[in-house]
């Protein structure tokens, strides 16, 4: 298991670029809300811990993880943000639906990163069980939302310095 020996919430604050003047969008799936709210809180807390003002965090909700791609695209087009975080949770069921949703979301977010100069961070858990998702949304493996927020800060800084 890739996260078995890693705390997803751990980061060295001294290595994080100054985020005080950045603006972030967060698009959150309402599906598996118990998980996505935990991921959102982790991301939000990490951003504010790194001096991002609450006024510089824009949150939009979408119905499910598949809709994250459209939500992130509209966020890129209509909001003045330095990076977008896509938060979702897809849990394996008894059908192939899981595979199609996971693949579509991953490819869609990849496409947004290729086509736009505003980075989109992939914070979509794709777990086999609810317990695995809980463990990564503030449980025993930490919070993937924190990791996504730190990636968003780093990518916003890269964007700013590569202009």
C-alpha positions as CSV (number, residue, x, y, z in Angstrom):
1,X,0.0,0.0,0.0
2,X,1.5,3.3,-1.1
3,X,0.4,5.3,1.9
4,X,1.0,2.6,4.6
5,X,4.2,4.3,5.8
6,X,3.4,7.9,4.8
7,X,1.4,10.6,6.7
8,X,-0.4,12.5,4.0
9,X,-0.7,15.5,6.4
10,X,3.0,15.8,7.0
11,X,5.0,18.7,5.5
12,X,7.9,20.9,6.4
13,X,6.5,24.5,6.6
14,X,9.9,25.9,6.0
15,X,10.0,24.4,2.5
16,X,6.6,25.8,1.4
17,X,6.6,28.9,-0.8
18,X,4.9,32.0,0.6
19,X,1.2,31.7,-0.1
20,X,0.0,34.9,1.4
21,X,-1.0,36.5,-1.9
22,X,-2.3,33.5,-3.7
23,X,-6.0,32.8,-4.4
24,X,-7.2,29.2,-4.5
25,X,-10.3,27.5,-5.9
26,X,-11.6,24.3,-4.3
27,X,-14.2,22.2,-6.1
28,X,-15.8,19.6,-3.9
29,X,-17.9,16.6,-4.8
30,X,-21.0,16.1,-2.7
31,X,-20.9,12.4,-3.3
32,X,-19.3,10.5,-0.4
33,X,-19.7,13.7,1.6
34,X,-18.3,12.2,4.8
35,X,-15.0,11.8,3.0
36,X,-15.0,14.9,0.8
37,X,-15.8,17.2,3.7
38,X,-12.8,15.8,5.6
39,X,-10.6,16.3,2.6
40,X,-11.9,19.9,2.2
41,X,-11.2,20.7,5.8
42,X,-7.7,19.3,5.5
43,X,-7.0,21.4,2.4
44,X,-8.6,24.5,3.9
45,X,-6.7,24.2,7.2
46,X,-3.4,23.7,5.3
47,X,-4.0,26.8,3.1
48,X,-4.9,29.0,6.1
49,X,-1.9,27.5,8.1
50,X,0.3,28.8,5.2
51,X,-1.1,32.4,5.5
52,X,-3.8,32.1,2.7
53,X,-6.6,34.5,3.7
54,X,-10.1,33.0,4.0
55,X,-11.2,35.6,1.4
56,X,-8.7,34.0,-1.0
57,X,-10.3,30.6,-0.9
58,X,-13.3,30.0,-3.2
59,X,-15.3,26.8,-2.7
60,X,-17.8,25.4,-5.2
61,X,-19.7,22.1,-4.8
62,X,-20.6,19.7,-7.6
63,X,-22.9,16.6,-7.4
64,X,-20.2,13.9,-7.9
65,X,-16.6,13.3,-8.8
66,X,-17.4,13.0,-12.5
67,X,-18.6,16.6,-12.4
68,X,-15.4,17.9,-10.9
69,X,-13.8,18.3,-14.3
70,X,-16.5,20.8,-15.5
71,X,-16.5,22.6,-12.1
72,X,-12.7,23.0,-12.3
73,X,-12.9,24.2,-15.9
74,X,-15.5,26.8,-15.0
75,X,-13.4,27.8,-11.9
76,X,-10.4,28.3,-14.2
77,X,-12.5,30.4,-16.7
78,X,-14.4,32.6,-14.3
79,X,-12.4,33.1,-11.1
80,X,-9.0,34.7,-10.7
81,X,-7.3,31.8,-9.0
82,X,-3.7,30.7,-8.9
83,X,-4.6,27.0,-8.6
84,X,-7.7,24.8,-8.3
85,X,-8.0,21.7,-6.0
86,X,-10.4,19.0,-7.2
87,X,-11.8,17.1,-4.2
88,X,-13.7,13.8,-4.6
89,X,-14.1,10.3,-3.5
90,X,-14.9,7.2,-5.5
91,X,-15.3,3.9,-3.7
92,X,-15.3,0.6,-5.5
93,X,-18.7,-1.0,-6.0
94,X,-19.9,-4.2,-7.7
95,X,-19.9,-2.8,-11.2
96,X,-17.5,-1.2,-13.7
97,X,-18.9,2.2,-12.9
98,X,-15.9,2.8,-10.5
99,X,-13.4,2.3,-13.4
100,X,-15.2,4.6,-15.8
101,X,-15.6,7.4,-13.2
102,X,-12.0,7.2,-12.0
103,X,-10.6,7.1,-15.5
104,X,-12.8,10.0,-16.7
105,X,-12.0,12.2,-13.8
106,X,-8.2,11.5,-14.0
107,X,-8.1,12.1,-17.7
108,X,-10.3,15.2,-17.5
109,X,-8.1,16.8,-14.8
110,X,-5.0,15.9,-16.8
111,X,-6.6,17.6,-19.8
112,X,-7.3,20.8,-17.8
113,X,-3.7,20.9,-16.7
114,X,-2.5,20.6,-20.3
115,X,-4.9,23.1,-21.8
116,X,-4.8,25.9,-19.1
117,X,-2.1,27.8,-17.3
118,X,-4.0,27.4,-14.0
119,X,-3.0,24.1,-12.3
120,X,-5.6,21.7,-11.1
121,X,-4.6,19.4,-8.2
122,X,-6.0,15.9,-8.2
123,X,-7.4,15.2,-4.7
124,X,-9.8,12.4,-5.7
125,X,-9.6,9.3,-3.5
126,X,-10.1,6.1,-5.5
127,X,-10.4,3.5,-2.8
128,X,-11.6,-0.1,-2.6
129,X,-13.4,0.4,0.7
130,X,-15.0,3.1,2.8
131,X,-12.5,2.4,5.5
132,X,-9.6,3.1,3.1
133,X,-11.2,6.5,2.3
134,X,-11.7,7.3,5.9
135,X,-8.0,6.5,6.6
136,X,-6.9,9.0,4.0
137,X,-9.4,11.8,4.8
138,X,-8.2,12.5,8.3
139,X,-7.7,9.0,9.6
140,X,-4.7,6.8,10.3
141,X,-2.9,7.9,7.1
142,X,-3.5,11.6,7.6
143,X,-5.4,13.8,5.2
144,X,-4.9,13.8,1.4
145,X,-6.5,17.2,1.4
146,X,-3.5,18.6,3.2
147,X,-1.2,17.1,0.7
148,X,-3.3,18.6,-2.1
149,X,-3.2,22.0,-0.6
150,X,0.6,21.9,-0.3
151,X,0.8,20.8,-3.9
152,X,-1.5,23.7,-4.9
153,X,0.7,26.2,-3.1
154,X,3.8,24.8,-4.8
155,X,2.2,24.8,-8.3
156,X,0.9,28.4,-7.8
157,X,4.4,29.4,-7.0
158,X,5.8,27.6,-10.0
159,X,3.1,29.3,-12.2
160,X,4.0,32.7,-10.7
161,X,7.8,32.3,-11.2
162,X,7.5,30.8,-14.7
163,X,5.6,33.8,-16.2
